[in-house]
Amino acid sequence: MENNPIETSILKNIDKPSDIKNLSEAELELLCTEIRQTLVDTVSSTGGHLASNLGTVELTVALHKMFNSPEDKIIWDVGHQAYAHKLLTGRRDSFSTLRTEGGISGFVRPDESEHDSFYEGHAGTSVSQAAGVAAANAAKGSMNYAVAVIGDGSFGNGMVYEALDHAGSTKTRLIIILNDNEMSISENVGAMARYLAVVRAKPEYYRFKAGTEKALRKIPLVGKSLSNHLFRLKNTLKNIIYSSSFFEDLGFKYIGPVDGHDIGHLCDAMDSAKMVEKPVVIHINTVKGRGYDHAENAPEKFHGISKFDINTGEPVQSSGSYSSEFGRIICDFASKDKRICAITAAMALGTGLEEFSKSCSDRFFDVGIAEEHAVTFGSGLSAGGMLPVFAVYSTFLQRCADQLIHDGALQRRKLIVAVDRAGFVGEDGETHQGLFDVSLMQSIPNTTVYSPATYCEMSKAFYNAFYKDKNLVVIRYPRGRMPADTEYSDLCSGDYEIIGNPEAEAALVTYGRLFFNAEKALKLLGEEADRVKIIKLNRIKPIPEEAVDAALGCRNVFFFEEGMKGGGVGERFGCELLLRGFKSGYRLTAVEDEFVAHASVDRLMEKYSMSPEKMAQIIKEGTAI
């Protein structure tokens, strides 16, 4: 396909899903081409999820041709593959604002469109949600459908199997589209299996099947028995040809596998599914990155990508990040200590573990999208004498609350959790901001939490975690890279550090990357900077007593926290001051009781008064400097 923006001829006339209902198959195929070119052009400028969206274009078009959204609910698991859905549901003209402040989200969200049924950003939720919608429809006597679209990666999530186990026993209008773009659930080998898969997807097959069964049952005396016998024979033959009847054993009708890039076959399969009077699984095969060579050849790279050059496929931004530094650190430690192992929940590339997965392959464990299992599995590794590190994004750590408490801290096993994307993540928005892990961890006993700012501090924190601290240890760090303009890139503090005049009458207290904003804020204060010291926390649980003591003699203490105010470090620090008799001014700046929408990290720092300029302004106002 051409790698240049085009003037679309069909897409420009699609304002709502019903506009595609009467298009011919040839026109639908042209529409898919135009959608793909729009996706590549837009994501190259805004960043986002590209490979997954390129793989679901035909599927999206077929869904909106065969179902009536929003009456029929189309529920996208994770929601990162719904860009084409946005283009077909009234957001074409605003699509260029994708993932920008005030623009449309990179995920589905109900406040953006009536065609988005749920806020989505985490894997494994769609089947449960669709099963609930289908049950509600049945209870109301509605004839509408609930359709869950879920990828094979998400299908490994434990909640999906809980939902399948329940939903398969119901008689609802539930259709699950299993988008298989990496592996096959059932290994259907041979020409006969492929031929039968196509035949069984056609609506004519179901009309003939229903008519035959009805006719057989009308035969006097033997009709019902003959029909039942043929049914059993058919199932026996089917299970010989198809190696798995997993879905049908659970109570679903299985259709597939279907070519997920053939609109005609997709529409036939969906039409057939609508004729079945019980839940249906349509198994489709697609190719990630379809239609854009760079993404098709390296789908992992284009899963979630920053701005890139369309012609080369290379990111515009330079490399180097906290994630890659974590990868270097753990490889270095693991080369000297054979007990160290790493766990990921299908995020080896995103968390910086790609090199570890190669150099220490016997100690690398990818458990799939199963964060809860990852923590408990790590506890088992620890019990077996290993030093496990579970690398996970902050937003996905939320899924492990019970496991962290019951299988982590309570067991008093050495388990290290490397929390990536801590704090603001920017353009991915509400479902991905890393703002809740601190409040969660603050309440768990037998837990140590570090939030380093520099790469050197990261390495020191991991050394402490491996060889000094006990029990559950959490090390959190942000998305992106350490600033190049800091004077403190080589800072390797202990549990805390005081920057500036130790006798200053005002204290700016913070941790993590906000330290670099605090550094700049001090410079903005000019000559008055000598009256303010920075108390930089490196270990945030337990808070170092000496750090609290360093703030006791100050007339004003300003705490800045890139996280939730409720239950955060700032509240704990203020409480410790009060317990020591502190009676001076204390101001805590953190995220109030709200979810944070998508915008750039710099813009969020400004909005929530954590930028250097806002820090300096708050200190000036609070101290009358």
Buried (B, 14 or more C-beta within 10 A) or exposed (E): EEBEBEEBEBBEEBEEBEBBEEBEEEEBBBBBBBBBBBBBBBBBBBBBBBBBBBBBBBBBBBBBBBBEBBEBBBBBBBBBBBBBBBBBBBBBEEBBBBBBBEBBBBBBBEEBBEBBBBBBBBBBBBBBBBBBBBBBBBEEEBEBBBBBBBBBBBBBBBBBBBBBEBBBEBEBBBBBBBBBBEEBBBEBEEEEBEEBBBEBBBBEBBEEBEEEBEEBEEEEEEBEEEBEEEEEEEEEEBEEBBBBEBBBEBBBBBBBBBBBBBBBBBBBBBBBBBBBEBBBBBBBBBBBBBBBEBBBEBBBBBBBBEEBEBEEBEBEEEEEBBBBBBBBBBBEBBEEEEBBBBBBBBBBBBBBBBBBBEEBEEBBBBBBBBBBBBBBBBBBBBEEEBBBBBBBBBBBBBBBBEBBBEBBBBBEBBBBBBBBBBBBBBBBBBBBBBBBBBBBBBEBEBBBBBBBBBBBBBBBBBEBBBEEBEBBBBBBBBBBBBBEEBEBBEBBBEBBBBBBEEEBBBBBBBBBBBBBBBBBBBEBBEEBBBBBBBBBBBBBBEBBEEBBEBBBEBEBBBBBBBBBBEBBBBBBBBEBBEEEEBEBEBBBBBBEEEEBBBBBBEBBBBBBBBBBBBBBBBBBEBBEB
